């Protein structure tokens, strides 16, 4: 049994710029989808469904009360991070959205993208050089482990701009990581073997497993959060915070992250 104490009412985190970006991406995708539907072979229904599911989860992370709950509860904070590292980028990219988004842009923008970033261009070659698979894996692991240093983690809870940097870096690391796994466009790095992609994804779950185990079994208080009235079974206080966070990371991070590689 889990009991949460009283905390300040969680409010929606309305950010005009963020809402504008989410609405803009939605409009561009719908325009591209409509154009493709009318001019070529229709998209399979699951592709836009996956993309909009990813956008919805992104909104849950950044706009819903979860954003404010993450300031009081460690398990809410790790839930934010897990969503940004795995389900959100995986859903956004699994349906190969780049061709659809490109088709939804104004014609001049499409021509510019093709001229500077199309097949055989210097821009495309430069991106390929700057995004080797090994560096993407290291960046993904670093983006997760760096922000769980106790000093940086606690500083981010009290500093808005640092908290934004944490969420942005985790989301970008997740996008690059799942770009390799899903083999979404632009396809610059081949992982032709299915099992190579599974192994690559499973390796990303390793630091989540380690953090989850550390939080579940550590007797010391690693991270300090204000809502200490939380109770998990017979455990309460800061120890309960860490226990619930550890279970969240272990199950929804490790297990879900690994299973997503097989989808």
Buried (B, 14 or more C-beta within 10 A) or exposed (E): EEEBEEBEEBEEBEBEEBEEEBEEBBEBBBBBBEEBEEEEEEBEEEBBEBBBBBBEBBBBBBBBBBBBBBBBBBBBBBBBBBBBBBBBBBBBBBBBBBBBBBBBBEEEEBEEBEEEBBEEBEEBEEEEEEBEBEEBBEBBBEBBEEBBEEEBBBBBBEEEEBBEEBBEBBBBBBBBBBBBBBBBBBEBEEBEEEEBBBEBBBBBBBBBBBBBBBBBEEEEBBBEBEBBBBBBEEBBEBBBBBBBBBBBBBEBBBBBBBEBBEE
